[in-house]
Amino acid sequence: MIKKYSLSDAHFILPEKRIAHTSIVIEEKRICKIGGVGGKNFSFKNNYFVFPALINIHDHLRGTYLPRVGPKDRNYYLNWSYWDNDLKSSDVFMERSKISIEDCYFLGAYKNILSGVTTTNDHFPHEMNDKLLPLMPLRVIRNYALAHECSSFDLKWGEGIEAEHRKAVKKNIPFITHLEEGFDEESQSGIPILEKLGCLDNHDILIHCIGFSDEDIDKAKRAGANIAWCPGSNIFMFNVTCKIKKILEAGINVSIGTDSTATGSINLLEEMRYARFVYRRMYREELPPYEIFKMVTANPAKAFRLEKDLGTIEEGKLADLLVLKPRDDDPFEALLKTQIEDIVLLIKEGTPIFGSPDYEELFREGEVEYSTIMIRGKEKLVIGDPEGLLKRIRKAVGFNKVFDFMPIDTS
């Protein structure tokens, strides 16, 4: 394994919108130096952009399957529980049940990896995912407390809102919950419930928040809470999303998440583009690309309380990097235009997990097993064996199942 190497001759996206044509040195999983070279040098010799690897703040990995299940005849849901009933009675759910839960998790992992993500959260209780998360080929955060949501529709995950929140404060980890995902009176009482229980503070990652009033936004801001915005899932299920402009203007830390593919976008790249589209449609103005970039890098790192290690390219931080062949001269526009095949390298803690065979030496020097795949006619190397995963799933369901988030040309 190469313990020390450098990446040079590229444009690195540094904090505060700085773009530097420089190099970085990686040693023992971390960025040890910006500028100069050290160890084995890998020169890109092209106009590539190097970003912090993306962070998907909200996913349900075992729910990774297609097609989506949602409202019929534009009869949108009053709250999430109506969707859950439709899901459990659907042909899609019956089909998904033919494959193992472990393979569902691997599908979710590759959905994220192939879109430039090295870190996500699986919103399920620890007793449901503790044995699976260490098997995943990307970082799925394991230090979190949670409630499913704050209403009687709650699935009673964890030890209860108050106990889970106390755990978050004691361990300095995030407390994660769906909140106000609906329009009935109870669903819209999420902030008052957290406030009454003394559980509204800066440990909170509040997911969806589509029922937020202006007063809720103000309280979330004053508490220092974080919000996970999933516009694809929100519009699909409810035909509306949160008051995102007011939330951003309030200065709340907002991150973008995919939710599961059962309702959300096929991957984080598509969710970012959809967020831009929805904002434009709602407000007839642009959500700046740089703001979207922060919503999938620095902002979720802060929300997960991992900003010392992730979210930006800085000396001392983990070497989680995304190298792109750009489709635009502006790096933030280029990120929004990125397709899976444009990813040159995706690096987690200094080890490549997806990318171009042009850098095969960097892959092969590691202690990780890789396979060669074809994506839209382009050869790529990837950690593990996603093509084998697809073959197992197709055997289990009995036909040539296709997933838009895994456009692998199988043999």
C-alpha positions in Angstrom: 0.0 0.0 0.0 1.3 3.5 -0.8 1.5 5.2 2.5 2.5 8.6 1.0 1.8 10.0 -2.4 0.9 13.3 -4.0 -1.7 14.5 -6.6 -0.5 17.4 -8.8 -1.4 19.5 -11.8 -5.1 20.1 -11.1 -7.4 22.8 -9.7 -8.1 22.2 -6.1 -11.3 23.6 -4.5 -10.3 25.0 -1.2 -12.3 26.6 1.6 -14.0 30.0 1.1 -14.4 29.5 -2.7 -10.6 29.5 -3.3 -9.5 27.6 -6.4 -5.8 26.8 -6.5 -3.7 25.2 -9.3 -1.5 23.3 -7.0 -0.8 19.8 -5.5 -1.5 18.0 -2.3 0.5 15.4 -0.4 -1.4 12.5 1.3 0.1 10.4 4.0 -1.5 7.9 6.4 -5.1 8.6 5.3 -4.8 12.4 5.6 -3.9 15.5 3.7 -0.5 16.3 5.2 0.4 19.2 2.9 -1.1 21.5 0.3 1.6 22.6 -2.2 4.6 20.6 -3.2 4.9 16.8 -3.8 5.9 13.9 -1.7 6.2 10.1 -2.1 4.9 8.8 -5.4 3.5 11.6 -7.5 0.4 11.2 -9.7 0.1 14.1 -12.2 -3.3 14.7 -13.7 -1.8 16.7 -16.6 -5.3 17.9 -17.4 -7.7 20.6 -16.4 -9.3 18.5 -13.7 -11.1 19.8 -10.6 -10.5 18.3 -7.2 -13.3 18.7 -4.7 -13.9 17.4 -1.2 -15.7 14.1 -1.7 -19.5 14.5 -1.4 -21.5 13.8 1.7 -25.1 12.5 1.5 -26.7 13.6 4.7 -29.8 11.4 4.5 -30.4 8.0 3.1 -32.2 4.7 3.9 -29.8 2.1 2.4 -32.1 -0.9 2.8 -34.7 1.1 0.8 -32.5 1.3 -2.3 -34.7 -0.1 -5.1 -36.6 1.0 -8.1 -39.1 2.0 -9.4 -40.3 4.5 -6.9 -43.5 4.0 -5.0 -45.7 7.0 -4.5 -49.1 8.6 -4.7 -51.5 7.6 -7.5 -53.4 10.0 -9.7 -51.7 13.0 -8.1 -53.4 12.3 -4.8 -50.5 13.4 -2.7 -50.0 12.2 0.9 -51.1 14.0 4.0 -48.2 12.5 6.0 -45.5 9.8 5.4 -47.6 7.0 7.0 -49.9 6.8 3.9 -46.9 6.3 1.7 -45.7 3.5 4.0 -49.0 1.7 3.6 -48.6 2.0 -0.2 -45.1 0.7 -0.1 -45.8 -2.3 2.0 -48.7 -3.4 -0.3 -46.8 -2.7 -3.6 -45.4 -5.2 -6.2 -42.1 -3.4 -5.9 -41.9 -4.2 -2.2 -42.6 -7.8 -2.8 -40.0 -7.9 -5.5 -37.4 -6.3 -3.3 -38.1 -8.8 -0.6 -36.6 -11.5 -2.8 -33.1 -10.1 -2.4 -31.2 -10.1 0.9 -31.1 -7.0 3.1 -27.3 -7.1 2.8 -27.6 -6.7 -1.0 -30.0 -3.9 -0.5 -27.3 -2.2 1.5 -24.7 -2.8 -1.1 -27.0 -1.3 -3.7 -27.3 1.8 -1.6 -23.5 1.9 -1.1 -22.8 1.8 -4.8 -25.6 4.3 -5.6 -23.6 6.7 -3.4 -20.1 5.8 -4.5 -20.9 6.1 -8.2 -22.1 9.6 -7.6 -19.0 10.8 -5.8 -20.1 10.2 -2.2 -17.8 8.8 0.5 -20.0 9.5 3.5 -23.7 9.0 4.3 -26.1 8.2 7.1 -28.4 5.2 7.1 -31.5 6.4 8.9 -32.3 3.2 10.8 -31.7 2.2 14.4 -28.5 0.6 15.4 -30.1 -2.8 16.1 -31.1 -2.9 12.5 -27.8 -1.9 10.8 -24.9 -2.3 13.2 -23.8 -5.6 11.6 -24.1 -4.3 8.1 -22.5 -0.9 8.2 -18.9 -2.2 8.7 -19.3 -4.2 5.5 -20.0 -1.2 3.4 -17.4 0.1 0.9 -18.0 3.7 1.9 -18.2 5.5 5.2 -21.7 5.1 6.8 -21.6 7.1 10.0 -22.1 4.9 13.1 -22.0 7.4 15.9 -25.5 8.9 16.0 -28.6 9.0 18.1 -32.0 9.0 16.5 -35.8 9.0 16.6 -37.8 8.0 13.5 -39.9 11.2 13.9 -41.8 13.2 16.4 -45.5 12.1 16.2 -47.7 9.1 17.0 -46.7 7.8 13.5 -43.2 7.4 14.8 -41.8 3.8 14.4 -40.4 3.9 17.9 -36.8 3.6 16.8 -34.2 3.9 19.5 -34.9 4.5 23.2 -37.2 7.5 22.9 -36.7 11.1 21.9 -35.4 12.3 25.3 -33.1 9.4 25.9 -31.6 9.5 22.4 -31.1 13.2 22.6 -29.3 12.9 26.0 -27.1 10.3 24.4 -26.3 12.7 21.6 -25.3 15.5 24.0 -23.3 13.2 26.2 -21.3 11.7 23.3 -21.2 14.8 21.2 -22.9 13.1 18.2 -25.8 14.1 16.1 -29.4 13.5 17.0 -31.2 12.7 13.8 -35.0 12.6 13.2 -37.6 13.2 10.5 -39.6 16.3 11.4 -42.9 17.7 10.2 -43.1 15.4 7.2 -46.7 16.0 6.6 -49.6 18.5 6.9 -52.0 17.1 9.5 -52.0 18.9 12.9 -49.8 16.3 14.6 -47.2 16.2 11.9 -46.8 20.0 12.1 -46.1 19.9 15.8 -42.6 18.7 15.5 -40.7 21.8 16.7 -43.0 22.4 19.7 -42.6 18.7 20.7 -38.8 18.9 20.6 -38.9 22.3 22.4 -41.2 20.9 25.2 -38.9 17.9 25.7 -35.8 20.1 25.9 -34.4 18.4 22.8 -34.1 21.3 20.3 -30.5 22.3 20.0 -27.4 22.2 17.7 -27.1 18.4 17.9 -30.3 18.1 15.9 -30.4 17.1 12.2 -34.0 17.7 11.3 -35.0 15.9 8.1 -37.6 17.2 5.6 -39.3 20.0 7.7 -41.9 20.6 5.0 -44.5 21.7 7.5 -42.3 24.4 9.1 -44.0 27.7 9.9 -42.0 30.9 10.1 -42.0 30.5 13.8 -40.6 27.0 13.5 -37.8 28.3 11.3 -37.0 31.0 13.8 -36.8 28.5 16.7 -34.7 26.1 14.7 -32.3 29.0 13.9 -32.0 30.1 17.5 -31.4 26.6 18.6 -28.6 26.1 16.1 -30.4 23.0 14.6 -29.4 21.6 11.2 -31.8 20.8 8.4 -31.6 18.0 5.8 -33.4 19.0 2.6 -34.6 16.2 0.3 -36.6 18.1 -2.4 -36.9 15.1 -4.8 -38.6 12.9 -2.2 -40.7 15.9 -0.9 -42.1 16.8 -4.3 -42.7 13.2 -5.3 -44.7 12.4 -2.1 -46.3 15.8 -1.2 -45.9 18.0 -4.2 -44.2 20.6 -2.0 -41.0 21.0 -0.1 -39.9 23.1 2.9 -39.6 26.9 2.8 -36.1 26.6 1.7 -35.5 30.2 0.9 -36.6 31.4 4.3 -34.6 28.7 5.9 -31.4 29.7 4.1 -32.0 33.4 4.7 -32.3 32.6 8.4 -28.8 31.3 8.3 -29.6 27.7 9.2 -27.1 25.0 8.3 -28.7 23.2 5.4 -27.5 20.0 3.7 -29.0 18.1 0.7 -29.9 14.4 1.0 -31.3 11.9 -1.4 -33.7 10.0 1.0 -34.0 6.4 -0.3 -34.5 5.8 -4.0 -38.0 4.5 -3.0 -39.1 8.2 -3.2 -36.0 10.3 -3.9 -33.6 11.1 -6.7 -31.5 8.2 -8.1 -28.3 9.7 -6.6 -26.9 12.8 -5.0 -25.8 14.3 -8.3 -29.4 14.2 -9.5 -30.7 15.5 -6.2 -28.4 18.5 -6.4 -29.6 19.3 -9.9 -33.2 18.8 -8.8 -32.7 21.1 -5.8 -31.6 23.9 -8.2 -34.6 23.2 -10.4 -37.1 23.3 -7.6 -35.6 26.5 -6.1 -35.8 28.2 -9.5 -39.4 27.0 -10.0 -40.5 28.2 -6.5 -38.8 31.6 -6.3 -37.9 32.4 -10.0 -34.3 33.0 -9.0 -31.2 30.9 -8.8 -29.8 29.0 -5.9 -26.1 29.7 -6.3 -24.1 26.7 -7.4 -21.5 27.4 -4.6 -24.3 27.1 -2.0 -25.3 23.8 -3.4 -21.7 22.7 -3.3 -21.5 23.5 0.4 -24.8 21.6 1.0 -23.0 18.4 0.0 -19.6 19.0 1.6 -18.9 21.4 4.5 -22.5 21.8 5.7 -23.2 18.0 6.3 -19.7 17.6 7.8 -20.7 20.3 10.3 -24.2 18.7 10.9 -22.6 15.3 11.6 -20.1 17.0 13.9 -17.3 15.7 11.7 -16.0 19.1 10.4 -12.5 18.5 11.9 -12.1 15.5 9.5 -14.4 16.1 6.5 -16.0 18.6 4.2 -13.1 20.7 3.0 -9.7 20.2 1.5 -7.3 21.3 4.3 -4.1 20.1 5.9 -4.8 17.5 8.6 -8.2 16.4 7.3 -9.0 13.0 6.0 -8.1 12.6 2.3 -11.7 12.2 1.0 -11.5 13.6 -2.5 -13.5 13.7 -5.7 -11.6 14.3 -9.0 -13.7 15.3 -12.0 -13.2 15.9 -15.7 -15.3 19.1 -15.9 -18.1 19.9 -18.3 -17.8 23.6 -17.4 -15.0 26.1 -16.7 -16.7 27.2 -13.4 -16.0 24.4 -10.9 -19.4 24.7 -9.1 -21.3 24.6 -12.4 -19.1 21.7 -13.4 -20.1 19.8 -10.2 -23.8 20.3 -11.0 -23.3 19.0 -14.5 -21.3 16.0 -13.5 -22.3 12.5 -14.7 -21.0 9.3 -13.3 -18.6 8.7 -16.2 -16.9 12.1 -15.5 -15.5 10.9 -12.2 -11.7 10.5 -12.5 -11.1 9.4 -8.9 -13.1 9.0 -5.7 -10.7 8.7 -2.8 -11.7 7.8 0.8 -9.1 8.2 3.5 -6.3 8.2 0.9 -7.5 5.0 -0.8 -9.3 5.2 -4.2 -12.7 3.5 -4.3 -13.8 4.4 -7.8 -12.3 6.0 -10.9 -10.3 5.8 -14.1 -7.9 2.9 -14.9 -5.4 5.7 -15.9 -4.5 5.6 -12.2 -4.5 1.8 -11.9 -1.2 1.9 -10.1 -2.8 3.9 -7.2 -5.6 1.4 -7.1 -3.5 -1.7 -7.3 -1.0 -0.6 -4.6 -3.8 -0.7 -2.0 -5.0 -3.5 0.2 -8.5 -3.3 -1.2 -10.0 -5.6 -3.9 -11.3 -3.9 -7.0 -13.1 -4.9 -10.1 -13.2 -3.5 -13.6 -16.6 -2.3 -14.9 -17.9 -0.5 -17.9 -20.1 2.6 -17.4 -21.7 4.0 -20.6 -18.9 2.6 -22.6 -16.1 3.9 -20.3 -13.9 1.5 -18.3 -13.7 2.2 -14.6 -12.2 0.6 -11.5 -14.3 0.2 -8.4 -14.0 -1.2 -4.9 -15.7 -4.6 -4.6 -17.8 -6.3 -7.2 -21.0 -4.3 -8.2 -21.4 -6.3 -11.4 -21.6 -9.5 -9.3 -24.1 -7.8 -7.1 -26.3 -7.0 -10.1 -26.1 -10.6 -11.2 -27.1 -11.9 -7.8 -30.1 -9.6 -7.7 -31.2 -10.5 -11.3 -31.0 -14.2 -10.3 -33.1 -13.6 -7.2 -35.9 -11.6 -9.0 -35.8 -13.7 -12.1 -35.3 -11.1 -14.8 -32.7 -8.6 -16.0 -33.4 -5.9 -13.4 -32.0 -2.5 -14.2 -31.2 0.4 -11.8 -30.6 3.9 -13.1 -28.2 4.6 -10.4 -25.9 1.7 -11.5 -25.6 2.1 -15.3 -23.1 -0.7 -15.5 -22.7 -2.4 -18.9 -22.9 -6.1 -17.7 -21.7 -9.0 -19.8 
